[in-house]
Amino acid sequence: MPIRCEIVSQDRMVYEGDADMVLLPGAEGEMGILPNHAPLLTTLKFGIVRVRAQGQESVFAVAGGVAEIQPEIITVLADAAENVDEIDVNRAEAARKRAEEALAKGPPPDTDSYLAMEAALRRSNLRLDAVRRYRRGAPRPPRPGDETR
Amino acid sequence: MASAREMRMRIRSVKNISQVTRALEAVSASKVRKAVAAVRATRPYATKAWQVLMHVSGQPGRANLHPLLASRPEVRSVLAVVVSGDRGLAGAYNTNVIRFTAQTFDRSPVPVKFVAVGRKGRDLLLRRRKQVIADFSNLPAAPSFADVSPIGRLVVDDFLKGEADEVWLVYTDFINMVKQEAVVKKLLPLEVGEGTGRVETYQHQRLTAAYIYEPAETEILDEIIPRFTALQVYQAILESQASEHAARMVAMRNATDNAIELVDHLQLVYNKARQQSITNDLLDIAGGAEALNRAMAER
């Protein structure tokens, strides 16, 4: 019996469907959720969410958030989430360069904008990492579990 | 009867008004499209976040779980966040929100303080001699979450400090282009099934088992509850903005239609009057000529 999985980011529904197993980057470590899991509430780190359904795997880059797990449903409330196949590599690369340059230019005016810049850099790094590892045709990572460095 | 010149001026001025209202209608039409897209985009997240909050608040022993979940044994004061527009000319939009607010809170046995979001609502509340403790006016047209999160922080702080024992949110739910509805929702303390907001499509599962929390319970609740509360305010503001633009568009369309009708009517009256005066002139001339003919014949 599959478990329903919904991934929403702040600006849209990213994924909605049944899954046999979902792997989440929990705050205290990677977790694999199977149907009929006990109710659980966890924060998420920057990382990869993998949804396995009927032998197919969909991979999402998730920039932190919260996941609520019920026996029949998993709700991932991500601050930002994208399917790996939808990530625009050139845009992410450009964003990373921009963020790095901005950070290298010296101390930013205030803490808020520094945090915003850092978050932008982390997001683009995550995207690029996700594409490198999980886009179809790319080599698989050597070990599962180190994808959320 | 107004003179012909006055009539012409009146017709021209009504025509000008119809042009202005038509332009306003077009502006609102494009704004409403953007606002509706924004609401639709954030709705899934807000709905899911609300569900999670409801599940958390349905947990056994919820009162001890987090201060924001605990109902106070005695409610001594209430805080209401009222979302309205900054501008008028939006039909009954602003008045509806305020009338609904009055209906909801006027019979409250305890003092009610208000946080006004939107200039029109603030003015209407002040005119009704309500206590307005904060005013968030002139929000940007398409606010980001960061623009409105101070409102969430304010209500959470007030609640935690004990300034308010309950926090309610009044806003206008955007149902469709012609239907918007003022609704009230209890923000704090969080309780299952309070208020008149959108009916959840997702059937609530019976929650008997307590959650496992990762990381620790307090840590995760401290993070998500204030954030999701602010998110509800954000979503309410987006819904209200879409409603405001839709209401304005409809109001302006009606105004344009009425102006055109009025122009038609005035034009008809004017034409009749003009014709009448021509007829009178002709009669005068004919009468004069007749009199002259008669005088000539008598001579």
Interface residues (C-beta under 8 A of the other chain):
Chain A: E6 V8 S9 Q10 D11 R12 M13 G26 A27 E28 A38 P39 L40 L41 T42 T43 V66 E68 Q70 P71 E72 I73 T75 L77
Chain B: A41 T42 P44 Y45 K48 A49 Q51 V52 H55 V56 F145 Q205 L207 A209 A210 Y211 I212 Y213 E214 P215 I220 E223 I224
